[in-house]
């Protein structure tokens, strides 16, 4: 009898050890690691986008850098996680960098990913070597409404109720209209729309609501690292209010695209890659 008790105890202990030490941490994103090099670049895509948006970009750096390309949970077909939030995504990206011992990476972020780059460099200024912000502002809502104030307990119910009941065709038509205002290269629009269509509706609505309520204008004063701010062509007509949002970021280097819209990596590719390469490799 004692023999059987010992066997059962051993099995239980084995299962407990497997659960404690065998399970991998579940991050709110998927990561593709590529390239090789002592220095590292972390690529964070924008709202409802796949990490594939960086494919042409990272091809220029993989011979010299180790690249970590993210796709956030609930976007572009990646399994959603409950209660997504901007601040949680920020913390978990930092956890990934620390737990994988990625030494002083360069963070390149587009749109919401650019906002995450600003937030990480603000809250963890000694963690990052450089940041590249591709067409993102510290507070997008303030550009539309100069009196905007972030809400502590922001209620996203209305946004959820608007997005969730949409039929596939209604949602597709909305994304088609939106993408025409964000991406000038028509050959890339279907791909970008498909990422939205594969995104989880709840994540889509909650993160849009949460990011719209995000205001980083004060906290970016804590950023120490060099910061390249690449902005779309149209923002050149609004330099005063745009650059006013970055007044606390003393390391900002502003560059405005020569053509195209929000997806600068597609719409002004040669100019964009030249700016990026010069900044990253300098």
Secondary structure, 3 states (H helix, E strand, C coil): CHHHHHHHHHHHHHHHHHHHHCCCCCCCEEEEEEECCCEEEEEECCCCCCHHHHHHHHCCCCCCEEEEEEEECCCCCCCCCCCCCHHHHHHHHHHHHHHCCCCCEEEEEECHHHHHHHHHHHHCCCCEEEEEEECCCCCHHHHHCCCCCCCCCCCCHHHHHHHCCCCHHHHHHHHHHHHHHHCCCHHHHHHHHHHHHCCCHHHHHHHHHHHHCCCCCCHHHHCCCEEEEEECHHHHHHHHHHHHCCCCCCCEEEEECCCCCCCHHHHCHHHHHHHHHHHHHC
